[in-house]
Amino acid sequence: MNVRFLCLVTALLSATSVWSDEPAPKEESAKKTVKLTISPETTYFTGPQFPDGRVDYYTAINRIMSQGITRENNQVAGLFTLTAGEYEIILLRRQEEPYSHTASITRFREKYWKSLGFDAPPPLSSLQHLSPPGGSGADGIDPCQELLKYYPKEKIDARLDAKKKSEMEELQNRFNEGKISKEELEKTRKYFDSSDFADSQFHRMILEELDYKTRGLWTAEDLPLLDHWMQSTTEMTAKILEISRRPDFYNPIAESGENQVLLCEAMLPYIQSARQTARYLSARGKWHFARGEYGEAFECAFATLRIGHAMRRNSAFIVENLVGIAMEGIGTWDVTYYLGHLEGKKDAAWILQKRKEFAEIFTGKPFPAPPKWLAVERCGTLTLIQAYATSRSLFEESLKALHEEDRLVEDQLYAKCLAPDYDYDWDKVLRRVNGFFDDLDNIYLIPLSMRRVHAYERFEQRLRETAERLIQNTNLETGFDRENVAADFFLCVFSPVMSSFMRTEIRAECLIRMADITFALTAYRAEHGDYPDTFDALVPEYCDAVPSSPYTEKPMRYLKREHDVLLVNDEAYKFDGSEPEVEAKIAEKRGPDSFHFNVQSFVVILHSR
């Protein structure tokens, strides 16, 4: 219900139809000629147009997203001419064997890099890797032999046996519960005994070192394989740090074929690759900090923040914005982590200089309001309406790409709300849907706060009530306004769940403000030997004003305790002795789910009630 357009993007990225190397099927011969008025009120964009009169949304969106973009100011152009993205890794893994999707990926890469102003994609052999040697399976390095350089064979074998035992037990449980057949049981058991399974686990062991064992400070003694890799990637890191200072992040939307009809078939190949950059920089920053290279550690965190912030500012899809938020989260966590471990290592002037550099990341180009991705959400829904109007099979294929658990309600709505043989006034349908998105745009103009969240929640509640009413009462034979019913179907099924996303945005903004005030607290402690008794002692020498919480729109609360300080963003927590269980958990640094930071001297509690 109210499934985000993102769901369609995610589902179709892995669909065979997107990757097929077969020629695109011809439009069904029975396709109706449908009159659609091209105007801002109906199609939103008015051009460019295909020869048949349809709006080319891919080109229209890319023109907006690419305004002012050059190869020199675009982080994407820099990062992925240097490092391998998802599709490059797929091609590198498959170099020695036939692969059915090679032609599709190759076509896509050619189209994508031309959109960025390059004559051709970067050669695969020129790209470096953001995973340790043997981790990605794309660098030609045997993962087992790489592990044996640094760890005893007995230790590696023990980890492999433990994983095999765990998988075997899970497999047997699934068989006992009747979820798999005896044939499937035996086939999977044979796989667990194969070299393919062992290789997959060796790759995973290497990647787990990067993803799970570098969340705290680490040294060569802890992770010798990663330490050797870090020493070999100094030049690549310097280039990434330089690229992160570029002001823009333009990731063109494209797909592998020529018939660019549905935005849900757009491929977004470099988003998770950007996130992998954040993982690498986070691991490297902890390594630098453990070696006493504090400036280098902060530079890694700042680079992560710059890339994530630029991605958010110019994102075309919600998924890009979410990854940008995740990268900002990694960066703010690392900054606060380093500040929590900085006692006695740097003076107040050094810390305040870092605070200034941190603030500069967020004082460049402003975020557009409403955001560009909300316009793309709008256009995604409009393309689905036009697909239904002109090519029913294309639309139904897209509808089936939704998650299975969502299908019952959607199938009911589809059967109730759309009459296949009715001659719809599609201009009326499009105008109603555009009006809905105009309302979403207007709500977004409310300052980032829980007020905006609650406004979207009320809007979504009306949509849920509309869907229930459509399922229970709609009878297209008894005088219902069919155009309004059709428009409501598309809105109920395909409109974005804005309230959930807004909560994520508020949390991201809150963490940035928290990290900023943590700089001021750390500088005060470096100069005075202890934290201040109140926030007021920080003003104006260490910060201009006490930050407000985007949750409450009131100043954040601050409590100095015996061994740490507590930063609170939620009025629900009183900390006056009336909630002894909550206070006891916080005192032990084991918090309710609202905790994000728990670093040395700082315990941070976010809004959760």
TAGILIN-V906108 format. One record per residue. N is the residue number from 1. PHI is phi in whole degrees, 0 to 359 (999 if undefined). OMEGA is omega in whole degrees, -180 to 180 (* if undefined). Layout:
BEGIN
n=N phi=PHI omega=OMEGA
n=N phi=PHI omega=OMEGA
END
This chain:
BEGIN
n=1 phi=999 omega=-177
n=2 phi=50 omega=-176
n=3 phi=289 omega=-179
n=4 phi=294 omega=172
n=5 phi=304 omega=177
n=6 phi=305 omega=-179
n=7 phi=300 omega=178
n=8 phi=294 omega=178
n=9 phi=301 omega=-177
n=10 phi=297 omega=-177
n=11 phi=294 omega=-175
n=12 phi=284 omega=177
n=13 phi=299 omega=-178
n=14 phi=259 omega=-177
n=15 phi=284 omega=-179
n=16 phi=299 omega=-176
n=17 phi=299 omega=-179
n=18 phi=292 omega=-174
n=19 phi=266 omega=-173
n=20 phi=300 omega=175
n=21 phi=270 omega=176
n=22 phi=284 omega=177
n=23 phi=302 omega=180
n=24 phi=300 omega=180
n=25 phi=296 omega=178
n=26 phi=289 omega=177
n=27 phi=299 omega=-178
n=28 phi=302 omega=-175
n=29 phi=295 omega=-177
n=30 phi=271 omega=-179
n=31 phi=301 omega=-176
n=32 phi=280 omega=170
n=33 phi=277 omega=-174
n=34 phi=242 omega=178
n=35 phi=272 omega=176
n=36 phi=234 omega=177
n=37 phi=280 omega=178
n=38 phi=274 omega=-179
n=39 phi=198 omega=177
n=40 phi=300 omega=-177
n=41 phi=281 omega=-177
n=42 phi=247 omega=-176
n=43 phi=265 omega=-180
n=44 phi=70 omega=171
n=45 phi=274 omega=179
n=46 phi=252 omega=179
n=47 phi=182 omega=1
n=48 phi=289 omega=-178
n=49 phi=238 omega=171
n=50 phi=285 omega=179
n=51 phi=303 omega=-179
n=52 phi=275 omega=176
n=53 phi=99 omega=178
n=54 phi=291 omega=176
n=55 phi=284 omega=176
n=56 phi=273 omega=-175
n=57 phi=294 omega=179
n=58 phi=303 omega=-178
n=59 phi=292 omega=-180
n=60 phi=299 omega=-179
n=61 phi=291 omega=180
n=62 phi=298 omega=179
n=63 phi=297 omega=179
n=64 phi=290 omega=-176
n=65 phi=293 omega=-174
n=66 phi=264 omega=-179
n=67 phi=299 omega=180
n=68 phi=79 omega=-177
n=69 phi=273 omega=172
n=70 phi=230 omega=176
n=71 phi=297 omega=-174
n=72 phi=277 omega=-178
n=73 phi=255 omega=-175
n=74 phi=259 omega=179
n=75 phi=300 omega=-178
n=76 phi=300 omega=-179
n=77 phi=299 omega=180
n=78 phi=283 omega=-175
n=79 phi=298 omega=-170
n=80 phi=258 omega=159
n=81 phi=267 omega=179
n=82 phi=260 omega=-175
n=83 phi=239 omega=-178
n=84 phi=279 omega=174
n=85 phi=269 omega=-176
n=86 phi=303 omega=-174
n=87 phi=289 omega=178
n=88 phi=295 omega=178
n=89 phi=295 omega=177
n=90 phi=300 omega=-179
n=91 phi=295 omega=180
n=92 phi=293 omega=178
n=93 phi=293 omega=-172
n=94 phi=258 omega=-175
n=95 phi=298 omega=-174
n=96 phi=266 omega=-177
n=97 phi=216 omega=177
n=98 phi=295 omega=-180
n=99 phi=219 omega=-170
n=100 phi=293 omega=-175
n=101 phi=257 omega=-178
n=102 phi=302 omega=-178
n=103 phi=295 omega=180
n=104 phi=295 omega=-180
n=105 phi=295 omega=180
n=106 phi=297 omega=177
n=107 phi=299 omega=-179
n=108 phi=298 omega=-179
n=109 phi=301 omega=179
n=110 phi=297 omega=180
n=111 phi=294 omega=-176
n=112 phi=298 omega=-175
n=113 phi=288 omega=172
n=114 phi=294 omega=177
n=115 phi=297 omega=179
n=116 phi=270 omega=177
n=117 phi=92 omega=179
n=118 phi=257 omega=177
n=119 phi=289 omega=-177
n=120 phi=206 omega=177
n=121 phi=294 omega=176
n=122 phi=296 omega=179
n=123 phi=300 omega=-179
n=124 phi=301 omega=-176
n=125 phi=291 omega=-177
n=126 phi=270 omega=-171
n=127 phi=270 omega=176
n=128 phi=264 omega=-172
n=129 phi=244 omega=178
n=130 phi=262 omega=173
n=131 phi=244 omega=-180
n=132 phi=299 omega=179
n=133 phi=307 omega=-180
n=134 phi=85 omega=-175
n=135 phi=275 omega=-173
n=136 phi=272 omega=-174
n=137 phi=77 omega=-176
n=138 phi=249 omega=-176
n=139 phi=256 omega=178
n=140 phi=73 omega=-178
n=141 phi=262 omega=179
n=142 phi=290 omega=-175
n=143 phi=294 omega=179
n=144 phi=295 omega=180
n=145 phi=296 omega=178
n=146 phi=293 omega=178
n=147 phi=297 omega=-177
n=148 phi=292 omega=176
n=149 phi=292 omega=-170
n=150 phi=237 omega=-176
n=151 phi=229 omega=178
n=152 phi=296 omega=-180
n=153 phi=301 omega=-179
n=154 phi=298 omega=-180
n=155 phi=292 omega=180
n=156 phi=294 omega=179
n=157 phi=298 omega=-180
n=158 phi=295 omega=179
n=159 phi=294 omega=179
n=160 phi=294 omega=-180
n=161 phi=296 omega=180
n=162 phi=296 omega=179
n=163 phi=294 omega=-180
n=164 phi=297 omega=180
n=165 phi=298 omega=179
n=166 phi=298 omega=-180
n=167 phi=294 omega=179
n=168 phi=297 omega=180
n=169 phi=297 omega=178
n=170 phi=296 omega=179
n=171 phi=297 omega=-179
n=172 phi=295 omega=178
n=173 phi=297 omega=179
n=174 phi=295 omega=177
n=175 phi=292 omega=-180
n=176 phi=299 omega=180
n=177 phi=275 omega=178
n=178 phi=78 omega=-178
n=179 phi=276 omega=176
n=180 phi=224 omega=-179
n=181 phi=276 omega=178
n=182 phi=296 omega=178
n=183 phi=296 omega=178
n=184 phi=296 omega=178
n=185 phi=299 omega=-177
n=186 phi=292 omega=180
n=187 phi=297 omega=-179
n=188 phi=289 omega=177
n=189 phi=300 omega=178
n=190 phi=296 omega=178
n=191 phi=297 omega=-180
n=192 phi=298 omega=178
n=193 phi=267 omega=-174
n=194 phi=268 omega=177
n=195 phi=289 omega=178
n=196 phi=298 omega=177
n=197 phi=296 omega=-180
n=198 phi=299 omega=180
n=199 phi=298 omega=-180
n=200 phi=298 omega=179
n=201 phi=286 omega=177
n=202 phi=295 omega=174
n=203 phi=302 omega=-177
n=204 phi=294 omega=179
n=205 phi=301 omega=-180
n=206 phi=291 omega=-179
n=207 phi=294 omega=179
n=208 phi=296 omega=176
n=209 phi=299 omega=-179
n=210 phi=286 omega=-171
n=211 phi=275 omega=-171
n=212 phi=240 omega=-174
n=213 phi=259 omega=-180
n=214 phi=244 omega=180
n=215 phi=282 omega=172
n=216 phi=241 omega=178
n=217 phi=297 omega=-179
n=218 phi=213 omega=-177
n=219 phi=229 omega=177
n=220 phi=299 omega=179
n=221 phi=294 omega=-180
n=222 phi=285 omega=-172
n=223 phi=224 omega=-175
n=224 phi=297 omega=179
n=225 phi=297 omega=-180
n=226 phi=293 omega=179
n=227 phi=300 omega=179
n=228 phi=297 omega=179
n=229 phi=294 omega=180
n=230 phi=301 omega=180
n=231 phi=294 omega=-178
n=232 phi=272 omega=-174
n=233 phi=247 omega=-179
n=234 phi=298 omega=-179
n=235 phi=293 omega=178
n=236 phi=298 omega=-180
n=237 phi=297 omega=179
n=238 phi=301 omega=179
n=239 phi=291 omega=178
n=240 phi=296 omega=179
n=241 phi=299 omega=179
n=242 phi=293 omega=-180
n=243 phi=296 omega=-178
n=244 phi=297 omega=179
n=245 phi=279 omega=173
n=246 phi=294 omega=-170
n=247 phi=279 omega=-170
n=248 phi=236 omega=176
n=249 phi=227 omega=-179
n=250 phi=246 omega=-179
n=251 phi=244 omega=-174
n=252 phi=302 omega=173
n=253 phi=265 omega=-178
n=254 phi=198 omega=171
n=255 phi=217 omega=-167
n=256 phi=280 omega=-178
n=257 phi=267 omega=-178
n=258 phi=254 omega=-175
n=259 phi=267 omega=-174
n=260 phi=282 omega=-175
n=261 phi=260 omega=-173
n=262 phi=257 omega=176
n=263 phi=292 omega=179
n=264 phi=289 omega=175
n=265 phi=264 omega=177
n=266 phi=294 omega=178
n=267 phi=259 omega=-177
n=268 phi=233 omega=-166
n=269 phi=279 omega=-171
n=270 phi=252 omega=-178
n=271 phi=287 omega=179
n=272 phi=292 omega=175
n=273 phi=294 omega=176
n=274 phi=296 omega=178
n=275 phi=296 omega=177
n=276 phi=297 omega=174
n=277 phi=302 omega=179
n=278 phi=296 omega=179
n=279 phi=298 omega=180
n=280 phi=297 omega=-178
n=281 phi=295 omega=178
n=282 phi=294 omega=178
n=283 phi=297 omega=-179
n=284 phi=293 omega=179
n=285 phi=299 omega=179
n=286 phi=296 omega=177
n=287 phi=295 omega=178
n=288 phi=300 omega=-176
n=289 phi=298 omega=179
n=290 phi=296 omega=179
n=291 phi=271 omega=-179
n=292 phi=83 omega=-179
n=293 phi=264 omega=-169
n=294 phi=290 omega=179
n=295 phi=299 omega=179
n=296 phi=296 omega=179
n=297 phi=297 omega=179
n=298 phi=295 omega=179
n=299 phi=298 omega=178
n=300 phi=296 omega=179
n=301 phi=294 omega=-180
n=302 phi=295 omega=178
n=303 phi=297 omega=176
n=304 phi=301 omega=180
n=305 phi=296 omega=-179
n=306 phi=296 omega=-179
n=307 phi=293 omega=-180
n=308 phi=298 omega=-178
n=309 phi=291 omega=178
n=310 phi=294 omega=178
n=311 phi=298 omega=180
n=312 phi=296 omega=-174
n=313 phi=295 omega=-174
n=314 phi=239 omega=-178
n=315 phi=282 omega=178
n=316 phi=265 omega=-179
n=317 phi=231 omega=177
n=318 phi=304 omega=-177
n=319 phi=299 omega=176
n=320 phi=295 omega=180
n=321 phi=296 omega=180
n=322 phi=295 omega=178
n=323 phi=293 omega=176
n=324 phi=300 omega=177
n=325 phi=297 omega=179
n=326 phi=299 omega=178
n=327 phi=293 omega=175
n=328 phi=299 omega=178
n=329 phi=297 omega=177
n=330 phi=298 omega=-179
n=331 phi=295 omega=180
n=332 phi=291 omega=175
n=333 phi=300 omega=-178
n=334 phi=297 omega=179
n=335 phi=302 omega=-179
n=336 phi=293 omega=177
n=337 phi=299 omega=-179
n=338 phi=294 omega=179
n=339 phi=297 omega=179
n=340 phi=292 omega=-180
n=341 phi=251 omega=-171
n=342 phi=265 omega=-174
n=343 phi=305 omega=177
n=344 phi=78 omega=-175
n=345 phi=257 omega=-179
n=346 phi=220 omega=-179
n=347 phi=273 omega=-175
n=348 phi=297 omega=-178
n=349 phi=298 omega=179
n=350 phi=297 omega=-178
n=351 phi=295 omega=180
n=352 phi=292 omega=175
n=353 phi=295 omega=177
n=354 phi=294 omega=176
n=355 phi=298 omega=178
n=356 phi=297 omega=179
n=357 phi=295 omega=177
n=358 phi=298 omega=-178
n=359 phi=296 omega=-178
n=360 phi=296 omega=179
n=361 phi=299 omega=-172
n=362 phi=255 omega=-178
n=363 phi=244 omega=178
n=364 phi=274 omega=179
n=365 phi=298 omega=178
n=366 phi=287 omega=174
n=367 phi=289 omega=175
n=368 phi=292 omega=178
n=369 phi=226 omega=-2
n=370 phi=291 omega=-175
n=371 phi=288 omega=-179
n=372 phi=296 omega=-178
n=373 phi=295 omega=178
n=374 phi=289 omega=174
n=375 phi=294 omega=179
n=376 phi=291 omega=174
n=377 phi=303 omega=178
n=378 phi=302 omega=-177
n=379 phi=295 omega=176
n=380 phi=300 omega=178
n=381 phi=293 omega=180
n=382 phi=297 omega=179
n=383 phi=293 omega=178
n=384 phi=291 omega=177
n=385 phi=298 omega=-180
n=386 phi=293 omega=176
n=387 phi=294 omega=178
n=388 phi=297 omega=-177
n=389 phi=292 omega=-171
n=390 phi=247 omega=-175
n=391 phi=211 omega=-173
n=392 phi=302 omega=-178
n=393 phi=294 omega=179
n=394 phi=296 omega=179
n=395 phi=294 omega=-176
n=396 phi=295 omega=175
n=397 phi=298 omega=179
n=398 phi=291 omega=180
n=399 phi=298 omega=180
n=400 phi=292 omega=-179
n=401 phi=285 omega=178
n=402 phi=291 omega=-179
n=403 phi=299 omega=-174
n=404 phi=300 omega=-177
n=405 phi=294 omega=180
n=406 phi=267 omega=-166
n=407 phi=290 omega=-174
n=408 phi=301 omega=-179
n=409 phi=297 omega=-178
n=410 phi=294 omega=178
n=411 phi=295 omega=177
n=412 phi=297 omega=179
n=413 phi=296 omega=-179
n=414 phi=300 omega=-179
n=415 phi=292 omega=-176
n=416 phi=280 omega=-163
n=417 phi=257 omega=-175
n=418 phi=242 omega=179
n=419 phi=256 omega=-173
n=420 phi=304 omega=-174
n=421 phi=261 omega=-177
n=422 phi=278 omega=180
n=423 phi=271 omega=-174
n=424 phi=286 omega=166
n=425 phi=274 omega=-172
n=426 phi=291 omega=175
n=427 phi=299 omega=179
n=428 phi=294 omega=178
n=429 phi=298 omega=-178
n=430 phi=296 omega=180
n=431 phi=295 omega=179
n=432 phi=295 omega=180
n=433 phi=294 omega=178
n=434 phi=298 omega=177
n=435 phi=298 omega=176
n=436 phi=300 omega=-179
n=437 phi=290 omega=172
n=438 phi=300 omega=178
n=439 phi=295 omega=177
n=440 phi=299 omega=177
n=441 phi=300 omega=-177
n=442 phi=294 omega=178
n=443 phi=296 omega=-179
n=444 phi=298 omega=-179
n=445 phi=284 omega=172
n=446 phi=294 omega=-180
n=447 phi=308 omega=-178
n=448 phi=300 omega=-175
n=449 phi=190 omega=176
n=450 phi=294 omega=176
n=451 phi=299 omega=178
n=452 phi=293 omega=178
n=453 phi=301 omega=-177
n=454 phi=294 omega=176
n=455 phi=296 omega=177
n=456 phi=293 omega=179
n=457 phi=298 omega=177
n=458 phi=296 omega=179
n=459 phi=297 omega=-179
n=460 phi=290 omega=176
n=461 phi=297 omega=177
n=462 phi=297 omega=177
n=463 phi=295 omega=179
n=464 phi=298 omega=178
n=465 phi=295 omega=177
n=466 phi=297 omega=-179
n=467 phi=298 omega=179
n=468 phi=297 omega=180
n=469 phi=295 omega=180
n=470 phi=297 omega=-179
n=471 phi=293 omega=-174
n=472 phi=279 omega=-167
n=473 phi=243 omega=-171
n=474 phi=292 omega=172
n=475 phi=221 omega=-173
n=476 phi=293 omega=-179
n=477 phi=266 omega=-172
n=478 phi=236 omega=167
n=479 phi=88 omega=176
n=480 phi=291 omega=173
n=481 phi=286 omega=-171
n=482 phi=295 omega=179
n=483 phi=295 omega=179
n=484 phi=294 omega=178
n=485 phi=296 omega=179
n=486 phi=297 omega=179
n=487 phi=298 omega=-180
n=488 phi=295 omega=176
n=489 phi=301 omega=-178
n=490 phi=297 omega=-180
n=491 phi=289 omega=-179
n=492 phi=295 omega=-175
n=493 phi=270 omega=-168
n=494 phi=248 omega=-177
n=495 phi=285 omega=-177
n=496 phi=286 omega=176
n=497 phi=274 omega=-171
n=498 phi=287 omega=-175
n=499 phi=297 omega=179
n=500 phi=296 omega=180
n=501 phi=293 omega=180
n=502 phi=296 omega=176
n=503 phi=299 omega=178
n=504 phi=295 omega=179
n=505 phi=296 omega=179
n=506 phi=296 omega=179
n=507 phi=299 omega=179
n=508 phi=298 omega=179
n=509 phi=296 omega=180
n=510 phi=298 omega=-179
n=511 phi=294 omega=176
n=512 phi=296 omega=179
n=513 phi=296 omega=178
n=514 phi=297 omega=180
n=515 phi=298 omega=-180
n=516 phi=298 omega=-179
n=517 phi=290 omega=178
n=518 phi=293 omega=172
n=519 phi=303 omega=-178
n=520 phi=296 omega=179
n=521 phi=297 omega=-179
n=522 phi=292 omega=178
n=523 phi=295 omega=179
n=524 phi=300 omega=-179
n=525 phi=295 omega=179
n=526 phi=298 omega=-177
n=527 phi=271 omega=-173
n=528 phi=249 omega=178
n=529 phi=84 omega=180
n=530 phi=200 omega=177
n=531 phi=284 omega=178
n=532 phi=290 omega=177
n=533 phi=286 omega=178
n=534 phi=219 omega=175
n=535 phi=300 omega=-174
n=536 phi=302 omega=-179
n=537 phi=292 omega=-179
n=538 phi=277 omega=-173
n=539 phi=265 omega=3
n=540 phi=257 omega=-171
n=541 phi=292 omega=-174
n=542 phi=252 omega=174
n=543 phi=202 omega=-176
n=544 phi=284 omega=-177
n=545 phi=199 omega=175
n=546 phi=290 omega=-177
n=547 phi=290 omega=175
n=548 phi=266 omega=176
n=549 phi=269 omega=176
n=550 phi=293 omega=176
n=551 phi=286 omega=-174
n=552 phi=255 omega=-174
n=553 phi=58 omega=176
n=554 phi=232 omega=-180
n=555 phi=304 omega=175
n=556 phi=299 omega=178
n=557 phi=261 omega=-173
n=558 phi=222 omega=177
n=559 phi=231 omega=175
n=560 phi=272 omega=-179
n=561 phi=240 omega=-172
n=562 phi=296 omega=-173
n=563 phi=244 omega=-178
n=564 phi=198 omega=174
n=565 phi=238 omega=-178
n=566 phi=242 omega=177
n=567 phi=252 omega=-171
n=568 phi=238 omega=180
n=569 phi=241 omega=-171
n=570 phi=227 omega=179
n=571 phi=295 omega=-177
n=572 phi=295 omega=-180
n=573 phi=269 omega=-174
n=574 phi=271 omega=-178
n=575 phi=55 omega=178
n=576 phi=239 omega=-178
n=577 phi=92 omega=-178
n=578 phi=277 omega=179
n=579 phi=233 omega=-173
n=580 phi=299 omega=-178
n=581 phi=293 omega=178
n=582 phi=297 omega=-179
n=583 phi=296 omega=178
n=584 phi=294 omega=179
n=585 phi=296 omega=-180
n=586 phi=294 omega=180
n=587 phi=299 omega=178
n=588 phi=273 omega=-177
n=589 phi=60 omega=169
n=590 phi=235 omega=-169
n=591 phi=255 omega=167
n=592 phi=295 omega=-173
n=593 phi=297 omega=-176
n=594 phi=285 omega=-179
n=595 phi=290 omega=170
n=596 phi=241 omega=-179
n=597 phi=258 omega=173
n=598 phi=210 omega=-168
n=599 phi=236 omega=175
n=600 phi=47 omega=-172
n=601 phi=269 omega=-173
n=602 phi=240 omega=168
n=603 phi=237 omega=-175
n=604 phi=243 omega=177
n=605 phi=241 omega=-180
n=606 phi=254 omega=-180
n=607 phi=297 omega=178
n=608 phi=217 omega=-175
n=609 phi=254 omega=*
END
